[in-house]
Amino acid sequence: MKNNTIKVLLLCTTYLCCMFNLQAKPLLSAYPDAKLERKVTLAGEETQLVSAFNPALKKSQQFEYKTFIGDVSHFSYQVKNVASLKVMENYKSALSDAGFKVLYTCSLNDCYAKREYKLLAEKSSYFEVHNNYRKPYYIYATKSDEPNAAVSLFVGQYQNTTKVLLTTVDIKEIETGLVKADIKAFKTQDNKIVKATKKDLRGSVDHPLLSRYLGSYIEDYQNVDYEEFSIPIGKSDKKTNAFPMLDVTGDLTRITYITNKVSTLKIYHNYVSALTKEGFETVFSCQKDECGKKRAEIQALGDKLAIKSVSNYFRSPRYQVMKNTVNEQTTYVAFFIGNYQGESRIQLVVARTEPLVTGLIKMNSDKVLEQLEQKGKASIYGVLFDYDKATIKAESEQALNIIAEVMKKNKKLSLYVVGHTDDKGSPDYNLNLSKRRADAVVNALITDYGVAKARLLAQGAGPYSPVATNKNDLGRELNRRVELVERLSNSK
């Protein structure tokens, strides 16, 4: 055996016996004098390796795959003036010496039929094979019956150049706990933020709810105290290409993080794990092909969250929308994670809705009387009902107190108590519901506050008199109200 052959066998066997570390030596060494064209390493990736190929079958049945999760390395080498057969035989020998079992292999015409050309090379490789699909050899191998490592290797030749496309997987569970979530950080507005690293965009900070993934930095940043924002909560429609959207209004933070050598799967697991532990629930989720099969479709999903375009970072996409409600305040977290050449980009959105009712019911009886005097009507927020019912909730006491004080301060005043709804649901149903709720308010004022029955008359306006748009949460909440309208006559 020639010296260079012995050398590669020794090198390969040494590395294999020592296993591998993404930050250290590779599982398999390069063939002597091979040129490393490209390399991508990803911690905690989900990887499909071709485990069998039959070009005689229909295209949908030609390939079989095995899926592994672990630390993955992809390599593309060029070897000049060495035949693909010799390169493959050396790698095969190294794998055998290290205790790997070859579960599938093919060579030459068994690896492709004329009509397939470079199909196996493309399906089994992370990088482009270009013209080096000729004189092909392929190996799929694992170590041990319950494998702790797996390898796929395609070797092809074009003229005097042999290309080696190698994928190695160190099989292991995904490490979580690398991202921290803290819902208690929302108790105050003046949270101390994690200091930015040197690479962070100037003026950017982590959101107090979520720590960053270790080793990442902020590429883009936006923070707005009160804003409307639309979050995709489903797949795009095939005909219109439109996404179903969730409209939210509140404090908005958008952050783009960049991290290297970490898979989208590992990042995704850490974010979901951290938020779930803090009581967040999933609104919508998709991963990889579930998010879309076309580049434009996946990019469009990510662009809904991104400050700038997702661009090339659409590969291995993972998308999640989660929410948590504490003290009537809902926080939405959405993130899109994509990879490009081993670098992952995280598009993060945190929208913390503001409880409008809390601020609006601060209106006192004097202000209500002033509005009645000037406009002949006044809107009251804070009369709350159980969902789809006319039962007044206990939290409505403050708003009812204001109405009772208005009636007490102006004993000559008579009112229409008018119920209003948003535009969700059928108009007839909303009209009936608004009347029943107005009746409930009148009955409460008569029974609990001693207001004379003759001074109050309940009416329902349903969705027919909005004060704001029904296209977002803010507008719909403003439209769900009780309105006091001055009544000049006590006659019914």
N, C-alpha and C positions, 0 to 999 in steps of 0.2 A: 504494500500500500504506500502511496506517495506521502511525502512529509506533510503537505498541506492538508491531505485527507485525515491523517492521524491528528493533526493539530485541531481541526474543527470537531472531530469526535471527542477529543479530550476536553475542549472548551465547552461543548454542548453538554457533555455528561456532567462536568463539574457544576455548571449552572443549574442543571436540572436537579441534581442531588441536593443542592442547597435551597431548592425551590426559588421563589422570586419575590421581590419587593418592588413596588412601583417607583419608589424613590432610589432604589439601588440597581442591581444588575438584572438584565432581562432573563426570562426563563430559558430561552434559547439564544445562543450567541450568533453573530453573523458568520456567514461563510467567509473564509480568509479573503481579504482584499475586496470584499463586497462594499458597495457604496450605499449608505443609508440615505434614502430619498426623503422619507417622511416617517414620523412616529407620533402616535397619539396614545396617551395613557389616561384611563378613566377609573376612578375609585368608585366601587359600588354600582357597576353597570349591569343591566340586563342584556344579555347577548345571545343571539341565535347563531348556532354553528350548523352548517350543512352536514347531516349525518348519513345521507344516502342520496344518490342521483341516478335516475334512469331516463335517458333521453328518448327512449322508445315510447314512453307514455305520453298522455296529453299534458300540456304545459301545466295545468292546475295540479297534476299528480306526480310530476317529475321529481320534486324535491321533498325530502324529509329533513326535519330540523330537530335539534335539541337545544333547550333554553337553559342558560346558566346565569346565576347572579354572583358577582364578585368583582375583584379588581382586574381590569382588562387592559391589555396592551396590544396595539396594532402597529405593524412594521411593514415598510415597503423597501426592499433592497434591490440593487442592480449588481449583477455579477458578469463581468466581461470575459469572453473567450472560455467559458465553461458550460458544458451541456446541461440542460435541465435535468436529465437523468442522473448525472453524477451529483448534482446538488441535492436532489431529493433522496438519493440513497444514503448520503451522509446524515441528513436530518432524520431519516427513518432509523438508522443505526443508533443515533444519539438518543432518540426517544425510547427505543427498546432497552438500551443500557440503563436508562433512568427508571425503568419499571412502568413505562406507559404501554398501554394496549391499543393497538390500531384497530378501531372498530369499523372503519370504512376507508377504502382506498380505490383509486382508479388511475388509469394511465392511458395516454394517447387517445385512440378512438373511443375507448370506454368513457372518457371524460366529456366528450362532445360528439355529436353528429354534425354533419355539414350544415344542416338547417339551424342548429343551435349556436354554432360558432363559439363565442366566448361566454355563454350563459352561465356555466358553472363558475367561471372565474369571477364574474360580476356578483353572483349571489353569495359566494363564499368569502369575498374580500371587502374590507373597509375602504380601501383605496381603489383608484382606477387601474385597470390592467392594461389599457391601451392596446397596442398590437402584440403584446407578449402573452397571448393566449394559445399560441401554437406549441406543439409538443408538450402538452400539459400533463401534470401529475398532481394528485390531490390526496391529502391524508386528513382523517379526523381521528383523534386519539384522546383517551382519558387515562387518568392514573387512579387505580384501585376501583373496586366494584361500586363503592359509594364515593364517586370521584371527588378529589380535592383540587384537581387541576384538569384543564381541557385545552386541546390545541387543534386549530385548523390551519392547514398549510397548503397553499397553491403555488406551484412552480411552473412557469411557462417561459417559452423562448421565442425570440424574434431576431433573425439573422445571428449576430455573434453576441447577443445580450440575453441573459437569463434574468427574469424577475422573480423575486421571492415575496409573496404576500402572506404574512404570518399574523395570526391572532392567538394570543395566549390568555387564559382565564385562571386566576387564582380564586377558586370557588370559596365563598364565605358569606355569612349573613351581613346585611347592611347595618352599619353602625348608626344608631340614632342618638338623640340627645345633644347634637351639635348645634342646634338652633333652640333658643329659649323664648318662650312667650310668657308675658306677665300682664294679665288683664287688670291687676290692681294698679298698674301705672296710670290708668285712666281716672283715678280718683282725684288727681290734681292736674292742672294744666301745665304747671311749671316743672316738668320732669327733667331730671338730669340725663342728658343724652350721652351715649357712648361716643368717645372722642373719635374724630375722623382719622384715618391713616393718611400717610403722605400722598398716597395715590388717589384719595377721594377727591371728587369734584369740590372745589372751594365753596364753602357755605352749606354743604350737605351734611346731614346727620342721619343716624339710624332712627327708625320710628321707635318710640318707647315701648310699644307692644312687643316687638320682635327683635331679637338680636340678629346680626348678620351671620351667614354661614362662614365658618372659620376660614380665613385666608382670602375672602372676597373683598372687593373694593367698590365704591360707588362711582359709576360712570355718568349717570344722569339723576337729577333730583328735582322734585317740585312739591311745594307745600302751600296749600290754600286754606285759609281759615274757614270759609263757608262756600261750598261750590256744588253744582249739580254734576253728576257723573253717571254714565251708563256702563254696566258690567254685563258681558255676555254670560248667559246661563243655559246655553244649549248649543247644539250643532247648527251650522248655517243651513238655510233652506237651499235645496239643490236648484230650484228654479230661480229664486230671487237673490241668492247668495247673502241674504240678510240673517243676522243672528237674533234669537230671542234675547231681549235685554231687560235687565233689572235697573230701574232708575232710582238712584239714591241721592240724598242731599245732606251735606254736612261737612265736617272738617276732612279734607282730602290730602293724602300724602302718596306720591308716586316716586318709586326709587328703582333704578336699574343697577343691579350688581353684576360684576364680572368675577368669575372664579375659574381657576385652571386645574386640569387633571382630575376633575370630579364629574361623575355622570349626572345626568338630569334625574335619574331614578333616585340616587342617594340624596340629592338636595331635596327632591320632592318628598321623600319619606320623612326627612327631618322636619320640614315645615309642617306637614300634616300631623306628625306625631306631637310636635310642640303645641300646636293650636288645639288639637283634640284634648290634650291633657288640661287645657284651660277652659274647656266647656264649649268649644266651637263645634258646629255641626256643618256637614257638607251640603251645599246648595246644588252644585254641579261639579262634575269631574270628568276629565278625559285624559287618556294617555296614548301616545304614539298614533297609530292609525285611527284610533277612535276620534282624535281631534281633526282628522282630515287626511285624505290620501294624496291631495295635490298641494304643491308648494304654496300656491297663491292662497288657498283656503286656510292653511296653517298660519301663514304670515298674517293674514287678515285677522285671525283670532288674537294673535299676540299683539298686533298693532292697536287693538282696542285698549290695551293697558299701557303700551309703551309710550314714553315721551317722544322718542324718535322711532324710526322704523326698525322692526325686528331684523330685516335684511336677511343675511345668511344664517342667522341663529334660529332656524326653524326645525333643525334636525332633532330627532328623538324628543318630540315635544311632550310636555306634561302641563296640564292646566287644572286649576282648582279654585272654586269659590266657596268660602266658608263664612258663617255668621255666628254671632253670640249676642244675646240680649241680657243686659243687666240694668235693673231700675229703669225700665222702659226706654233704654238707650241701646240701639243696635249697632254693632261694629261689623262691617264686612271686610274680609280679606280675600283678595284675588291675586293669584300669581301664575305667570306663564314662564316656563323654563325651556330653553332650547340650547342646542350645542352646535358648535362649528369648529372642526379641527381640534377637538380636545378642550376647547374653552366653552364654558357654560355661561349663559346670560340669563339673569333672573329679572323679570318684569314684575314688580310688586306694587299692589295698590291696597292702601288701608283707608277705608271710608268710615268715619265715625259719625253716625247720624245724630242730629241735635233734637232733643225732645221739645218740640215746639210748644206743647201744651203748658209746660212748666213756666215758660216766659209769658205766654199770652194770658194766663189767668191771673197775672199780677195786676191786671186792670181792676181798679176799685170802683165802688158804686158812684162816686162823684164823676169819674170819667164816663161811665155809662150814661148818667143823667145828662152830661154835657153833649154826648153824641145824639141822644134822643132829642134834645132841644134843637141841635143844629141840623140833623139829618132826618130825624123822625124814626131812626132805627139804630141798633147797636148789636154787634156780633159778640156772642159769648162762647169762648172756648174752654174746654175743661169739663163739660158734661159728657161723661164717658159711659158707654154701654157695652154689655157683653156682645161678642161677635154675633151678628145676624139676629140680634134680639132687641127688645125695647126695655130691658131691665137695666136700671141705672146702677152704675158701680159706686162703691163707697168712696172712691177717689174724687167723685164729683162734688163733694160737700162744699169745697171752697167756692166753686162757681155758683152753686145754688144759694150760698150765703150772700153773694154779691147781688143776685136778682132779688132776693128777699129784702136786702137793705135798700135797694132802689125803690121798691114798692113802699117801704116804710117811710122813706124820706119824702116821697111825693105821693101823698095819700089820694090825690085826685087822678093819678095816672092809671090808665087801663092799657093792656097790652095784648097784641097777638104774639103768641109764642110759636115761632115757625121753625120746624125741623128741616135741615138740609142734608143732603148726602153727596158723595162724589158720583162719578158717572160709571162706576163698575157695576155690572149687572143690568137687568132690564129696567127701563124707566118706570114701568107700572109697579114693579116690585119695590123699587126705591121710593116711589111716591107714597106707597102704603106704609113702608117702614118709617119714613120720616114723620108721617102723621102719628103713628103709634108712639114714636119716641117723644114727639111734642106733647102728646097726651100724658105720657109718663112724667114729664117735667112739670106740667100743670098740676097733676095729682099730687106730686111731691110738695110743691109750693103750698097747695091748699092744706094738705094733711099735716105736713111736718113744720110748716112755717106760719100757718094761720092766715094766709093771704085769702081775701074774699073771692069766692068762686066767680062772681060777676065781673071781676077786674081782669080775668084771664081767659083767652080763647085760643085753643090749640089749632094749628094748621100745619100741613106738610107740603113742602115745595119740591121734595125729591132732588133730582139733579138739575132742575130747570133754572136755578138762579146762582150759578157759580161766581165766586169772587176771584178765582185763579184758574189756571189751566189744570186739566185733569191728566196731563201727560207725564207728570212726575209725582213723587211722594209728597213734596212740599205743597204743591197745588191741591192734591187730593185731601191732604190733612186740613188745609185751610177751608176747603169746601164742606167738610164734615163739621157742622156747627149748629148752634141754636141761635136764632136771631130774634131779638126783641123789637117789635114794630109798634109804634104808638097807635092806639085805637081811640078815635075821637068820640065814639059812641059806645055805651055799655050794652046796647041792644044786640041780641044774637041774630 
